[in-house]
Amino acid sequence: MKINLDLGMNIDGFEDEIVYEDIEKYIVDVLNREYESDREVYVSVLLTGNDEIQNVNRDFRGKDMPTDVISFAYHDNEESDNGVYDSLGDIIISLERVEEQRKDYGHSFKREFYYVLTHGLLHLMGYDHMEEEEKKIMRAKEEEILQAYGYTRDI
């Protein structure tokens, strides 16, 4: 499967933590492992800060506060099917929020970043956590993927 990844980065202050090639490889690996498609897959990822994600959270979700990750899954929208790409959607991650949560949970920036990225990718693939049973399934899948790449809670 060919992955068309649009990775936008506003990473001021996080240059030492973010390696584009590693993120790209992870996304491609996870999608190849977890998602089946007979077309090229399109995913957009924007790495940004609290101000920008708060604006998106307010404008699209009605919550005027920063959050760690927001996913816009296109599979819910038949108009997104252009016949060329399997357009999964957009992921927006606040690196500032990732740093805050890393400290709160006592693990590395890398582990927290890949957790929120994995969470966003799973949403694009149709996973959700609104119902308790869905939440259990999604959490188990997150942990399975993170464990496979060595991103355990203790790093």
N, C-alpha and C positions, 0 to 999 in steps of 0.2 A: 504494500500500500504506500502510495506517495502522500506525504504530508506537506501542505502549503501552510507555513507558519508565519504570521505577521507578529513580530515581537517588538513592541514599542517600549522604550525605556526612558524614564525620567528618574535617574538613580543617584542624583546628587547626594553625597554623603554615604552611599552604599557601594561605591566602586570596588571595594575590597571584598565584598560579600557576593557580588553578582558576576557570574561568568556565563556570557551569552551561549557559548557552545555547549556548556553543561546543561543549561535549561532546555535548549533546543533538542539535544540528544534525549533527555529525560522525557520530554513531551512526545517525541516520535516513538520512543521505546514503549511508553505507557499506552499510547494509542494503538500501536502495532500489537500489543499484548491483549488489550481489553476491548478493542473496537473493530468490528468487521465492516468493510465497505468495498464495493467493487469500483469506486471512483476515487479520485484524488480528494483528500480530506483537507478542509480549510479550518484553521483555528486562529483567532486573534488574541494576543495577550498584551496587556498594557501594564507595565510596572510604574507606579507613581507614588504619590504621597497622600497624606491625610486630607489635605484641602480638596484635591481633585476628586478623590473617591467619596468624600462627604457630599460634594455637589451632585455626583451621579446618584448616590444613595438617596438624597433628598428629592431630586428630580424624577427618578424612576421608581423609587420604592416608598417615598413619603416619609423617610426617616432621616432627619437632619442631624446626622452624626457620622463620624468616620467608621469604617468597618474594615476587616482584613481583606475580604475577597467578595467580588460580585461577579456572577456569571449570567450571561444572557444566552440561553440555549435557543438555537434556531430551529431545532427539530420540532418545536411546537408551532412553527410558522411555515405552512406549505409554500408561501410566496418566496421563501429563501431558497427553494430548490431551483437552481438555474440550469440543471441538466449536466453541468460540467463538474462542479464540486459537490461533495457532501459537506455542506457548510455547517459545522457543529455549533459555532458561536464565538462569543467574546468572553474573555476573562480579564478582570481588572483587579490588581493587587496593590494594596498600600504597603510599601516597604516600611514606612514609619510604624504602622500598626503591627506588622510582623515583628519588628524590633521590640515594641512594647509587650507583645504577647510572649515573645521569647523570654523576656525577663520575668514575666508573671509565672510562666510555667517551668522555668528553670532549665531550659535546654537551649541548644545552639540556634543561631539565626538560620543556618542551613536547614536544620530539621523543621523549624517552624515554617520557613518559606516553602519547602517542598510539601509540607502538610497542606497549606492553603492552596497551593498550585494543584495538588492531587484532588482536593475537595472541589475546586473549580472544574477540573477536567471531568470528574465523575458527574457533576451536574450537567455538563454538556452532553454526556453520554446517557442521560436520562435518569440518573439516580436522584433521590430526594430524601429529605428527612423531616417532612411535615408530620407524618404518622410515626408512632413509636416503632412499629415493625420495619418500616422503611429506613428509619434512623439506624437501627441495629444492623441492617444489611449494608448500608452505606459506610458506617463506621468500620465494620469488619473488612470491607473492600479497601478502605483507606489504609488500614493497618497492614493488610496483606501486601499491598503495593509498596508502601513505605518500607516494610521489613525486607522485601525483595531487593531493595536498593540500599539497604543499610541505614536508613533514616529512622533510627529507633529513638524512643523518648529520652534515653540517657545520653544522647550526643548533643 
